[in-house]
């Protein structure tokens, strides 16, 4: 198969990755934060299985080099990694994959390279990620992007190179991510981008000594021995955090002008506080010449160095595409190698939350011994599975990377038995191959789960609010733990919901048609459809459990034939950060319902009237396992194979 891995550009937070590691020695060293993005330039390769590990690089003139081959021996591959040089990177990753995973050989043919080498764009990390991804995909290891990134890092540190932890962010592709570094811990979070952002980066065609730069800066850690060291720690610590946090907000709003000002401020702080640690490299005459060029200043909103800084690479942000192209052309005319890259608007949903802390009183006494979300359901493959496992599989197929499970503290043990504890070897051996594969899938899905405790049962809105920190500033998919779904399309219901949200970026809820006689059991929405298929609706109002008369007067939605139809929530929502803000306000002010609970519907209705809300009529069917008769009906039909 063909694989492409881009180079990566550190937009903000250079050096904070390795600096943050010193937090393990000196707790006063602030954890590092960096914003990193993949770029359009990168490395292309063709991979396939082989009896050995084979690798063929490209020469600088675009021709192919000779095949290099190693036996699949951890010892020999590690020896090559320790020698240094270009081949050390690929050998190091191959050694790691062979030592820790059940893999055979791999043939890797580099077919195209568009990435400038040794210019702060992590060409070495890109080739390491390509090797890790090649093994992952060829041998179906089912590693996450984070797993590929870790394998690439572990392989690269076998070499004499001393890469930082942010280099392998190229594994995340051409999307911006926030990386946090504290001691040995690393967190990666995709960032929202409100509007397209137009960047230019350019190879200054100068020189820099990266080893000397890193040696000089590392000498300032872990404890500052003089004023210069104190300045470096301050710049890479609190100064960097302040700037990165502001950039995150500016990116979320697509504010290129604000980002440009922060770029200038970041470079100014670098020159004032860091440059003195290695003046021979950080004088950077070429970089500062570009920064002071009137024509560049006319076209760019902000300018700063890249990577380890020095006269390697410069990056700029422009107000629009026209100025971006003009700036790129100007830099090329001045003897630099300039490139365009645009960070596109990012609204992807990658997190989901599932409230499962309820008592399940309607399914008592069964719920005295097992949570209703873990009730067995015969799946499409004929195997009996806990309902929650089926739901998690749907989320995985829809691209969800993390699932916040909102649980009651006393229920942790029950969920741990499913996701955190493996079978005894005797039990495992009794399982046929198909069930062993399901057991592996359970462990994989369990790795996506983060427990969120709800210590008091104060309503649905209160349960959802517990996930505020988990959701952060990202949109998040909310599902009910006692519902299952089947789709009438190739794309599952969760995937349909995410796609619907991305069309508007507004709070989005799912729709299901309900008969007028049953509206008093549901939250009912009204509005108007925006598409010919009558699936995407602009919501104008919603009402919790209305009477039939009220619904007939105010909540009907006319179809193409002029007939009034009624729609309730299907059981899936894409929530925006505003939802958590308003839930927090209601809880702080004690705004409970007549039942003494904090609801979600009132907050959704408020957002509908202030910021706007969309709804999507999912092409599928839902199944309720939280009511005895509905559970019986689900058991009867859910696992049936369709003709």
ROKOLPA-451778 format. One record per residue: x, y, z of N, C-alpha, C in turn; residue in three letters. Coordinates in pm, whole numbers, plus 50000, padded with zeros to 5 digits. Layout:
N
XYZXYZXYZALA;...
//
This chain:
643
500844988150000500005000050000500885012450000UNK;500325023549955501025036249952500745044050079UNK;501755050350134501635057950258502285071650238UNK;501635081850289502205095350290502245100350434UNK;503385105650475503515111950606504085125950586UNK;503395136150634503885149850613505005153350710UNK;505715163950676506595169950775505745177250876UNK;506365181850983505605189151083506255202651108UNK;505435212151135505905225651164505445229251304UNK;506375233151390506005237851523505645252551512UNK;504375255651527503915269451514504285277751636UNK;504135271751754504485278551879504975267951978UNK;505905271952064506335263052172507585255152143UNK;508415259552047509675252652020510485251152148UNK;511145239752161512025236452273511275233052402UNK;509965235852409509275233252535509055218352560UNK;509215210152455509015195752473510125189752560UNK;511385192052521512465186452604512605194252735UNK;512305207352731512405215252855511425210052960UNK;510215206452915509205201353008509605188453075UNK;510515180753012510955168253072511715170653202UNK;512335182453215513095185453336512195187453458UNK;510885187753435509935188653545510075176753640UNK;510565165453589510735153553674511855155453776UNK;512815164353742513945167053832513705179553915UNK;513155189753852512885202453919511415205753900UNK;510645204254005509185206253995508825220653961UNK;509775229953976509485243853944509585246653794UNK;510135237253718510155238553572508745236053521UNK;508195245553449506815244453403506685234453288UNK;505625226253288505415217153175505395224553042UNK;505835217852938505885224052807504555223552735UNK;504335232952644503145233252559503565237552419UNK;503095230652319503445234152181502265231752089UNK;502135240351989501135238551884501875234151759UNK;501495222651707502215216451597501215212751488UNK;501635213851362500755209951252501555202651145UNK;500905193251079501515187350960501415197150845UNK;502295195550746502295204350630502065196150505UNK;501915202850392501635195850266502805188050211UNK;504035191850251505225185050202505535173150293UNK;506045162450233506305150750315507025139850240UNK;506865127550290507545115850235506495105650193UNK;506665100450070505765090450014506495077050007UNK;505795066450042506425053350035505445042449998UNK;505985031649941505165019849910505665008549998UNK;504755002150074505154991650167504424978650136UNK;505104967650163504484954350149505244944550236UNK;504644933050260505284922950344506534917450274UNK;507464912950358508714907650307509264897750409UNK;510204889450367510844880250461511894887350546UNK;512364898750496513384906450566512894920850579UNK;513724929450638513414943750638514244950050527UNK;513554955250425514214961050308513814975650296UNK;514774983850256514494998150247515255004050130UNK;514555012350051515205019249940514855034049946UNK;515865042349959515675056749968515745063149830UNK;515525076249826515665083849703516895092749712UNK;517595094249602518725103449596518225117749582UNK;519115127349605518715141349598518235145349458UNK;518705138349354518285141749218516965135049179UNK;516335128049274515065121549246515155107249199UNK;516375102349177516545088449135516545079349258UNK;516305066449234516285056949344517685052749383UNK;517885050849513519125045349561519105030249555UNK;520075024049618520135009449621519305003949737UNK;518794991949719518084985349827519064981849938UNK;518694984650062519434980450179518574970150252UNK;519204959350297518424948350354519034943550485UNK;518154940950583518564935550712517744923050743UNK;518314913150809517494901950858516594907050970UNK;515504900350994514604904551102515194900151235UNK;516194907551276516924904951400516964917851480UNK;516414917651600516414929551684517844934151710UNK;518724924751736520114928151767520784935451651UNK;520624930351528521274936651413520644949951378UNK;519334950851389518664963551359519054974251460UNK;519164970551587519584980251689521014984851664UNK;521864975651620523254979251591523314989751480UNK;522494988051378522444997951269521915011251321UNK;520905010751407520345023151462521405030951539UNK;522235023951613523225030551696524365036651615UNK;524535032451490525605037651405525345052051363UNK;524105056151360523765069651315523605070251164UNK;523235081851113523005083350970521555080650933UNK;521245082650806519855081850760519225068350788UNK;519975057550764519395044250780519185040350925UNK;519815047751016519645044451157518195046451201UNK;517515056451143516125059151183515195047651147UNK;515295043051023514385032350979514705019451053UNK;515985016851078516365004651148515885005051294UNK;515975016751356515535017951494514065014851511UNK;513225020251423511785017651432511495002951403UNK;512164997251303511954983051271512334974351391UNK;513424978051460513844970351578512774970951686UNK;512214982951709511174984351811509944976151775UNK;509494976851650508284969551609508494954451621UNK;509684949851583509964935451591510034930751736UNK;510574939151824510744935251963509424935052040UNK;508494943952006507294945452087506004940952019UNK;506044937651892504824933551821505084920951740UNK;504014913851711504104901451635504104904751486UNK;505264908251433505364912251293506444904251223UNK;506324903751091507374898151007508144909350942UNK;508704906550824509494916550755508654926750682UNK;509324936950630508634947650559509554953150451UNK;508974955650335509694962150227509164976350214UNK;510054986150219509675000250215510425007050101UNK;509685011750003510275018449887509845033049889UNK;510775042149912510465056449914510305061049769UNK;509115065649735508795068949596508845083749565UNK;508765092149669508765106649644509065113849775UNK;509865124349768510175132549885510015147149847UNK;509105154049913508875168349886509215176750008UNK;509815170650108510055177150236511485182250245UNK;511705195350270513065200450290513735193350407UNK;514985189550389515705181850490516505191250581UNK;516525187950712517305195350812516935210150818UNK;515615212950810515165226850816514115228950924UNK;514135220551027513195222251138511815216751108UNK;511695208051005510395202650966510285187750998UNK;511255182351070511225168551119511135158151009UNK;512055158750915512095148450812512435134850872UNK;513275134550976513625121851039512405115751108UNK;511605124251175510405119251240509405114051138UNK;509315120751022508375116350918508725102450868UNK;510015099850846510385086450797510155076050906UNK;510365079851033510115070451143508625067051152UNK;507765077051139506325074551143505905066051024UNK;506505068550907506155060650788506475045850811UNK;507605042950872507965028950900506995022851001UNK;506695030251109505765025151210504385022751150UNK;503915032051068502605030551005502605019050905UNK;503735017150837503835005950743503644992650813UNK;504324990650926504134978251003502714977251055UNK;502174988251105500834988251163499784983851061UNK;499824990050943498804987150843499034973650776UNK;500274970250750500574957650680500214945550766UNK;500454946750895500194935450985498934937351070UNK;498134947351036496844949751102496994949651254UNK;497944957751304498194958351448497144966651522UNK;496394974651446495324983051501495864992951605UNK;497074998151580497595008751664496875021751634UNK;496615029551736496065042951716497165051951661UNK;496795064151622497795073851578498805076251689UNK;498305077051812499195078951927500165067251939UNK;499675055151912500535043351917501625043751812UNK;501265048051690502265049451584503295059951622UNK;502815070751679503695081651721504685076851826UNK;504225069051921505085063952027506135054351969UNK;505705045651877506645036251815507725043651738UNK;507335054151666508305062151591509305068751685UNK;508825073851796509715080351894510685070151955UNK;510155058651995511005048552057512075043651960UNK;511715043051831512715039151732513765049851712UNK;513345062651710514295073351682515275075451797UNK;514845073151921515775075452032516795064052044UNK;516665053551964517725043451957518925048551879UNK;518735059151803519795064851721520565075351801UNK;521695080051749522405090851818521625103951820UNK;520585105051735519765117151733519045118751866UNK;518905131251911518195133852036516935141852004UNK;515975135051943514745141651901513905145452022UNK;513085155752005512135159552108510845151852092UNK;509945153152191508705145652186507695151452089UNK;507885163752042506895169451951507165165651805UNK;508345160151775508695157551636507695148051568UNK;507285137551639506415127451578504955131751566UNK;504665144451595503305149451576502885148751430UNK;503845146851340503495145151199502595133051177UNK;502555123951275501665112351265500205116351258UNK;499865128351309498485132951311498065139351179UNK;498955139451080498585144750949498555159950948UNK;497835165350851497835179750829496765186750913UNK;496795183951043495855190351135496625195551256UNK;496285207351306496995212851420496625205551549UNK;497625203351633497395196951762498115204751870UNK;497585204051991498245209452109498915197852179UNK;500205199452211500935189152282501395194852417UNK;501195186852522501635190852656502695180952703UNK;503745186152766504855177852809505175180652956UNK;505075170353039505435171553180506115158553221UNK;507365159553267508145147653297508105138353175UNK;507715125853196507645116453083506265116253018UNK;505335123753073503965123453024503785132652903UNK;502935128452812502635136552693501155135352663UNK;500525146452635499105146852598498985153652463UNK;498095148452379497885154052246496405157052229UNK;496085169052183494695173252167494555180752034UNK;493655176251952493395183251826492745196651853UNK;493105206451772492625220051795491545223951695UNK;490605231751744489565237151657490105249351584UNK;489685250851460490095262251378488835268351319UNK;488545280851355487275287051315487205290851169UNK;488345294451109488405298250968489725293450910UNK;489795292550778491045288950714492135298850753UNK;493325293750783494465302050820495575300050717UNK;496075311050662496985310650547498425313250592UNK;499255302950583500635303550631501625302350515UNK;502815307250538503935305350447505145301550532UNK;505895291450490507175289150555508235288450447UNK;509445292250484510505293350384511835288550441UNK;512545281150358513905277050388514815289050362UNK;515495293850465516345305650451517635302650376UNK;517865289550351519095285250283520335290250357UNK;520205290550488521335294250573521875281950644UNK;522575284250753523175273250828522885275050977UNK;522815263751047522685264151192523235251151247UNK;523715251651368524275240051435523295235751545UNK;522405226451509521345222451603521915216351730UNK;522975208151716523565201851834524105212351931UNK;524725222551877525265233151962524135240852031UNK;523045243351954521895250452011521305242652128UNK;521065229752106520455221652211521375220152331UNK;522665218852307523615217752417523605230352502UNK;523585241952437523605254752510522335256652591UNK;521175253152533519915255152604519735245052716UNK;520165232552693520045222452799520895225952920UNK;521955233652896522815237653008522085246853105UNK;520955252153063520145260953149519215253153241UNK;519255239853236518355231153312519175220853388UNK;518605214253487517255216053542517125227953638UNK;518285232653693518225243853787518985255553727UNK;518375267353730519015279253672520185283653759UNK;521385283753698522595287253772522955302053758UNK;522335308853662522625323053641521405329953582UNK;521525343053558520405350853508519965346353369UNK;520935342653286520585338153151519755325353155UNK;520145316253240519395303653252517985306453304UNK;517875315753399516545319253452515665324653341UNK;516225333053254515455338753143514985327753047UNK;515865318153018515485307252928514325299352987UNK;514415295853115513335288053178512035296053182UNK;512145309053201510945317453203510315318053064UNK;511145319452961510635320452824509975307552777UNK;510605296052810510065283152767508985277952860UNK;508815284652974507805280453070506595289553071UNK;506475298653167505255306853179505005315953059UNK;506075321752999505865330252881505255322152767UNK;505815310452745505325301852637503895297452662UNK;503575293552786502215289152817501215300352789UNK;501545312352832500635323652810500355325852661UNK;501395325452582501225327752439500445316452373UNK;500795303952406500115292452346498625292552380UNK;498285295752504496865296052542496105306752463UNK;496745318052438496105328452358495965324152212UNK;496955317252161496895312552023495755302552004UNK;495555293752102494475283852093493135290952075UNK;492905301452155491655309052142491565316052009UNK;492675321851962492665328851833492415319151718UNK;492985307051725492745297051621491295292751620UNK;490725291151740489325286951749488405296951680UNK;488775309751684487965320051620488465323751480UNK;489535317051436490075320051303490645334051294UNK;491205339151403491685352851410493165353451368UNK;493415354751239494775354751187495565366951235UNK;494905378351249495605390451293496145388651435UNK;495345382751523495795380351660496945370351661UNK;496855360151580497935350251574499225356951526UNK;499105365751426500275372851376500965381051485UNK;500195388051565500765396051674501465387051776UNK;500875375351802501485366051897502765359851840UNK;502815358051708504055353351645505175363651666UNK;504865376251642505865386751663506315387251809UNK;505355385951901505695386352042506555374452081UNK;506235362752026507005350752056508455352352010UNK;508655357851890510015359851840510755370451923UNK;510035380951963510665391352045511155385552178UNK;510325377252242510725370952367511905361552347UNK;511915354652233513035345752203514335353752195UNK;514285364852122515485373052106515935379252238UNK;514975383052322515315389752447515805380152555UNK;515205368352561515465359652676516245346952643UNK;516175342252519516805329452487518075331052405UNK;518095340852315519215342252221520555343352291UNK;520595349452408521855351152479522505338152523UNK;521745327352526522295314352567523175308352459UNK;522995312652335523795307252224523885317952115UNK;524545329252142524525340652049525095337651911UNK;526075328651902526665325751771525665319651675UNK;524635312751728523605306651644522345315151637UNK;522035322151745520755329251751520835343751703UNK;522025348251662522085361451597521245361351470UNK;521225349951401520335347151287520195359051192UNK;521245363251123521145374951035520135373350922UNK;520055361250866519105359250756517665360250805UNK;517385354150920516045354550976515635368951005UNK;516485376451068516135390151104516075399450983UNK;516825396050880516735403750756515345402250694UNK;514825390050696513475387650643512445394650731UNK;512615394050862511665400150954511575415350935UNK;512675421350892512705435950877512425440550735UNK;512225431350643511965434750503510605441650491UNK;510535453850438509255461150427508215453850343UNK;508655447450235507715440250149507105428350222UNK;507925421250300507425410050379506425415150483UNK;506765426050548505885431650650504555436450592UNK;504565440350467503335444850402502395433150376UNK;502955421350354502155409650317501855400350435UNK;502705400650539502555391350651502005398350775UNK;501185391350850500645396450976501585393851093UNK;502485384151078503415380651184504495371451132UNK;505665371651197506825363851151507565358351273UNK;508055346051262508895340351367509745329051310UNK;510765325351385511595314151346510895300851368UNK;511535290151322510935276851327511935267051388UNK;511435256751452512285245951501513225250651610UNK;514505247551595515485251651695515885266251678UNK;515265273051582515555287051547516925287851478UNK;517495299751475518685301651394518285303951250UNK;519265303651160519005306251018518595293450945UNK;517525287150992517005275150926515765278150845UNK;514655279850914513375281850848512615293150916UNK;511825300450838511005311250890509545308350856UNK;508625312350942507205310550914506485323750929UNK;505425325250850504625337550847503155333950831UNK;502285342850875500855341050854500325353250780UNK;499395350850687498845361550603497345362950626UNK;496815374250587495395377050608494505369050515UNK;494995366050394494155359050297495035351550197UNK;494375344250109495085335850012495875344149911UNK;495345355649874496025364149776497375368849830UNK;497415373749953498665378250012499605366450039UNK;499025355150072499825343150093500615339549967UNK;499955339549852500615336249726501655346849689UNK;501305359449712502235370249679503495369449765UNK;503325366249893504475365149983505365353449943UNK;504755342449909505525330649868506345333849743UNK;505715340449647506425344049523507585353649552UNK;507365363149640508405372849673509605366049739UNK;509355357149833510445350249901511245341449805UNK;510545334949715511235326849614512115335549526UNK;511635347449492512415356549408513665361549480UNK;513675360749613514825365249692515785353749724UNK;515605342449657516545331249673516205321549782UNK;515035322649840514605313149942513675302749879UNK;513555291449945512605281149901511365282449988UNK;510325288749934509125291650011507995282249974UNK;507155279250072506035269950054504775275750117UNK;503675272150058502355276050110501745264250185UNK;501145266950298500265257050358499115264250427UNK;497955258250419496745264150476496155254550578UNK;495945259450697495255251550799493755253750779UNK;493095243350738491675244450707490815244450833UNK;489665250050818488675250350926488505236250984UNK;488635234851115488595221751180487405220951275UNK;486465212151245485315210351334485085195751369UNK;486045187551344485845173251359485525169451504UNK;484595160251521484225155151653485045142551680UNK;485835142551785486665130951814486415125151953UNK;485545131652033485235126752167483745123852179UNK;483405114252263482005111052292481845109252441UNK;480645112052491480335109552632479065101152640UNK;479055091952737477915083052757477585082752906UNK;476465088652949476085087953090475545074053124UNK;476135067453223475695054053263475595053053415UNK;475445064553482475445064453629474055062253688UNK;473015062253606471655061053658471395047653726UNK;470345047453808470025035253883469345024653797UNK;468685028553689467995018753605466795012653674UNK;466015021053743464905015953825463845008853743UNK;463685012953617462645006453534463014992053499UNK;464284988553514464714974753484465054967053612UNK;464624972153728464794964953854463904952553853UNK;464314941153907465504938853991466754934653914UNK;466654933653779467854929653704469004939253729UNK;468694952253742469754962153761470344961953902UNK;469814953353987470424951754119471754944354108UNK;471884936354000473094928153984473934932053863UNK;473334939053766474094942953647473534956053592UNK;474424964953551473994977553492473224974853363UNK;472174982653338471364980153218472194981953091UNK;473194990653095474034992852978474884980652945UNK;474974971253040475754959053019474864946952994UNK;473564949152981472664938052950473084931452819UNK;472934918252810473344911352686472364913952571UNK;472944915952454472174917352330472884909152224UNK;472124901352148472724893552040472994902951922UNK;474264904251888474684913551783474474907351645UNK;474784915251541474574910951403475404898651368UNK;476544896951438477404885551409476974872851482UNK;475864873851559475344862151627475894859951766UNK;476804868551812477384866951945476674876052046UNK;476494870852167475874878752274476924888052333UNK;476594901052339477554910952386476864920652481UNK;477604926352575477034937352654476644948752559UNK;475484954752582474984965052491475994976452473UNK;476664980152582477624991152575478764988052478UNK;479144975452469480224971652377479814974052232UNK;478554971352200478044973852065478064988852035UNK;477694996552135477675011152118479085016552097UNK;480055011552172481445016052159482015012452023UNK;481645000951971482114997051839481615006751733UNK;480365011151746479825021051652480605034151661UNK;480935038351781481685050651797483075049551735UNK;483705038151754485035036051694484965036951542UNK;483955030751484483795031051339483505045151288UNK;482935053551373482635067351334483835076651354UNK;484955071251401486165079151416486375085251553UNK;485545081351651485705086651787486975080751850UNK;487775089451908489055085251965489025083452116UNK;488145090752185488065089952331486605089852373UNK;486305081852474484935080752524484935083452674UNK;484205093552716484045096452858482825089152910UNK;483045079352996481965071353052481605077453188UNK;480415083153198479995089953321479365079553413UNK;480095076053518479695064853603479475069453747UNK;478755061253821478655062853966479895056154026UNK;480525061954128481765056254182481665041554218UNK;480515037354271480395023454314480255013654197UNK;480095018854075479945010153959481255007753886UNK;482345014153931483615012753860484044998053848UNK;483874990653955484294976653956483594968853844UNK;482314971653822481544964253721482074967153580UNK;482394979753553482924983053421484364978353406UNK;485104978353517486484973253512486514958553473UNK;485554950853519485524936653486485444934453336UNK;484754943553268484614942253123485844947553049UNK;486294959453086487294966353004488724965453056UNK;488914964053185490254965253240490894951953282UNK;490084941553297490634928753341490594918653227UNK;491724912053207491784902053101491334888453156UNK;491114879053065490684865753104491854857753161UNK;491534847853242492574838453282492984830453159UNK;494164825053161494654817553044493774805353017UNK;493244799353124492374787653106491084791553033UNK;490514802753075489294807653011489564811052865UNK;490664818052842491004822452706491174810552612UNK;491814800052658492064788352573490794781152533UNK;489744782652611488474776052578487684783452470UNK;488094795652440487344803552342487764800052200UNK;486804799052108487164797451967487804810351913UNK;488384809651796489144820951741488314833651733UNK;487054832451688486214844351671486004851551803UNK;485824843951912485614850252042486914855652100UNK;488024849552065489314855252107489524868952042UNK;489114870251918489234883051849488334893551914UNK;487144889251959486254898652029486894902952161UNK;487564893852228488244897452353489334907852330UNK;490054906352219491074916352184490404929752156UNK;489254929352088488524941652056488054948552184UNK;487634940752283487194946552411488344954352475UNK;489524948452473490684955352532491004968152456UNK;490904967452322491194979352241490184990452270UNK;488914986752275487884996652303488025002252444UNK;488434993752536488614998152673489685008852687UNK;490665008652597491725018652601491225032552565UNK;490085033252498489515046152461488725052552574UNK;488435044752679487505049152783488215056952894UNK;487595067852933488005075453050486805076253144UNK;486985071953268485895072453366485705086853417UNK;484445091053423484075104053478483035101353585UNK;483325104553709482435101053818481355111453842UNK;480125106553861479005114853904478615109954043UNK;478965117454144478795112854281477375114354333UNK;476585123254269475185125054307474315123854182UNK;473155117954197472225116654086471275128654086UNK;471665139154012470885151554014470335155153877UNK;470095145053795469465147553666470405145853548UNK;469785145253430470535142853306471515154253277UNK;471065166653296471945177953273473135177853367UNK;472915173953492473995173053589474995162253548UNK;474475150953499475365140253454476245144953338UNK;475625151553241476375156453125477435166553168UNK;477105175053264478035185553307479315179753368UNK;479275167653421480465161553478481565159853375UNK;481205159953246482175157953138482755171053087UNK;482525181953158482985195153111484495195353085UNK;485275190853181486725191053163487175181353055UNK;486495170053045486825160252941486575166052803UNK;485455172852786485125178652655486045190352621UNK;486435198152723487285209752697486595219652606UNK;487295224552508486735234152413486375227552280UNK;486165214552283485845207152161484365203652155UNK;483825201752034482495195852025482575181352070UNK;481505176252128481535162552180480205155752149UNK;480265143152110479085135252077478525129152206UNK;477245131452231476565125852349475605114952304UNK;475715103152364474805092152337474225086952467UNK;473055081052458472425074852574472955060552587UNK;473295056652709473895043552729472945031852713UNK;471635034452716470685023452705469965023552570UNK;470625028952466470075028652330471085022452234UNK;470595014852140471405009552032470835014651900UNK;471635013951795471225019751668471615010551552UNK;470785010451450471155004151323470905014351212UNK;471775014451116471695024151007471155017550881UNK;470435025350803469965020650672470985023550562UNK;472115029550603473155033150508474445026050545UNK;475425027150456476745021650486477365028950606UNK;477135042050614477635049950726476725047950847UNK;477325045150964476485042551081475855055551133UNK;474995054051233474215065551281475105076251344UNK;476105072151422477005081851483477775089651376UNK;478195082651271478895089251161478005099251089UNK;476735095751068475785105051007475645117651092UNK;475605115551223475425126751314476615136351310UNK;477805130751309479015139051304479075146851174UNK;478755140451063478755147450934477735158850933UNK;476585156550995475565166951000476075179051078UNK;476745176551190477295187551270478305195651190UNK;479145188951115480225195851044479705204850932UNK;478465203150894477895212050792477655226050847UNK;477455227250979477135240451035478045244551150UNK;478545234951224479305238151344478445242551460UNK;477125241751445476195245451552475825233151634UNK;475375235551756474795224951837473815217051750UNK;473955203751748473135195351660472545183751738UNK;471255181351722470605169851786470005161051678UNK;469815148451711469265138951615467735138851622UNK;467125134851514465665134851504465115120951477UNK;463945118451532463195106351502461715110251496UNK;461005105151397459595108751386458775101551492UNK;457785108551547456945102851651455495106451620UNK;454585097651655453165100251632452665110951729UNK;451685118751685451135129551766450665124251901UNK;450095112351903449555106752027450645103552130UNK;451925104052090453005100252182453945111952214UNK;453595124052170454515135252189454755138352337UNK;453785135152423453935138552565455015130252635UNK;455605120652566456665112452625458065117152588UNK;458185127352502459485130952447459715146052447UNK;460965149752423461275163552389461035165252240UNK;460185174852203459765176452063460395189052004UNK;460915187851882461545199051813460745202951690UNK;460805215751657460165220451534461105229951462UNK;460845232151335461685240851254461385238451107UNK;462405239751023462205237650880463425230350822UNK;463145221250730464215213550667464925222050562UNK;466235219950551467045227750460467465220050336UNK;467115207350328467545199250213466355192150152UNK;466535187650030465455181349955465015168250018UNK;465965161350082465665148350143464935149850277UNK;464815162350326464175165150455464855157650570UNK;466165160250581466935154250690467585164750780UNK;468125175450720468805185650799467845197050829UNK;467565199350957466575209150999467195220651076UNK;466795232751043467085244451127466015244651235UNK;466425243151361465465242151471465045256151514UNK;463755258151528463255271051575462775270551719UNK;462395258551768461925257451906461915242851948UNK;461875240452077461705226952129460965227652261UNK;460265217152292459445216852413459525202952474UNK;459735202352605459845189652674458455184352708UNK;458135172552655456895165252683455645174252673UNK;455385179852556454225188652539452915180752534UNK;451815187552555450505181152536450245179752386UNK;449265171552352448915169752211448415182852152UNK;447625190052228447075202652177448185212752149UNK;449155213852241450245223252222451075219452100UNK;451365206252088452155201651974451435204251843UNK;450115202051841449335204051719449365218751677UNK;449345227651773449315241951743450685247651706UNK;451755242751773453035249851763454225241451715UNK;454125228351716455335220251696455305211751569UNK;454275212351493454215204551370455215209651265UNK;455785200451189456705203751079456085198450951UNK;455775207250857455095203050735456075196350639UNK;455655184950586456485178350485456145183750347UNK;456685177550244456495182550107455025182750066UNK;454235173850127452815173050093451955182150180UNK;452605189550271451855198650358451295192050481UNK;451705179550509451215172350626452095175350746UNK;451485177950860452245180350982452835167451035UNK;454125168051064454815156651126455505161551254UNK;455795152151343456345155751474457635147951497UNK;458595154851555459925148951569460445150351712UNK;460975139351763461605139251894463105136851878UNK;463825137851988465265135251985465505120351968UNK;466395116951879466705103051843467605096351947UNK;468265104252031469155098552132470615101652111UNK;470925110352015472305114351992472365129651977UNK;473445135552030473615150052025475085153051998UNK;475365163851927476725169351924476665182452001UNK;477275182452119477225193852208478425203152184UNK;478175215952194479225226052182479635230652322UNK;480795237352336481215242052469480195250652541UNK;479345257652465478335266252526477375258352614UNK;477115245952578476205237552658476745236052800UNK;478035233252812478625231252944478685244353022UNK;478895255352950478905268353017477545271253081UNK;476465268853007475135271653060474715261653167UNK;475105248953151474815239253256475515243153386UNK;476755247753375477485252253494476805263953561UNK;476285273053481475555284553536474315279853611UNK;473535270953549472305266153612472585258953743UNK;473645250853745473985243453866474445253053975UNK;475245262953937475735272854035474585280854095UNK;473555283554013472415291354060471285282754115UNK;471455269754114470435260854168469165260254088UNK;469255261953956468065261853871467635247453840UNK;466865241653931466395228053915464985227853856UNK;464635216453801463285214553750462325211853866UNK;461055210153833460055207253937460365194054008UNK;461085185153941461445172354001462715173454086UNK;463265185454094464475187354173465735182954101UNK;465735183253966466885178853888467345189853794UNK;468575188353746469105197453644468945190753508UNK;468165197253422467885191353292468795196653183UNK;468745190053069469515194252952468645202152853UNK;467375198752847466505204752745466425219952756UNK;466355225152878466235239752894467465246952838UNK;468635240952855469865246852803469875246152650UNK;469455234752594469395233452449468435243752390UNK;467325245652456466335255252408466895269452411UNK;467645272752515468245286152525469235288452412UNK;470055278452384471025279852275470315280752141UNK;469245273152127468435273652005467985287851976UNK;467585294952080467035308552063468105319352056UNK;469335316252100470375326552103471445324551995UNK;471945312451982473035309851887472605301651767UNK;471475295051780471005286551670471305271851697UNK;470445263251645470605248851665470115241451541UNK;470805230651508470415222351395469955208751446UNK;469215201751363468815188051394468935179751267UNK;469185166951285469365158151170468525145651188UNK;467725142651086466895130551089467725118851038UNK;468215111051133469125100051100468395089351021UNK;469085084150921468525073350840468865060050906UNK;468035056351003468295044151078467215041751180UNK;467495032951272466525029151375467225028151509UNK;466515031951615467085030751748466325020051826UNK;467025014251925466465003752008466705007452154UNK;465665006752236465735010452377465854997752460UNK;466894997152546467014985452634466784989352780UNK;466245001552803466045006452938464645004752990UNK;463754998752909462364996152948462084981452918UNK;461454973853010461284959452990460714955452855UNK;459594961452814458974957252688459834961252568UNK;460504972852577461384976952467462604967852459UNK;463124963752574464264954552576463874941252514UNK;462684936652544462184924152487462094925152335UNK;461594936552289461484938552144462864939452079UNK;463794945852147465164946852095465784933052083UNK;465624924752186466164911252184465604903052068UNK;464364905952032463704898051928464194901351789UNK;464584914051766464864917951627466254923551603UNK;466954928251706468204935551680469244927051607UNK;469454914851651470514906751593470164899751465UNK;468944901651414468554894951291469324900651173UNK;469834891851089470544896150970469544900650865UNK;469844912050804468944917450702469104909850572UNK;467974908450501468004901250373468804909050270UNK;
//
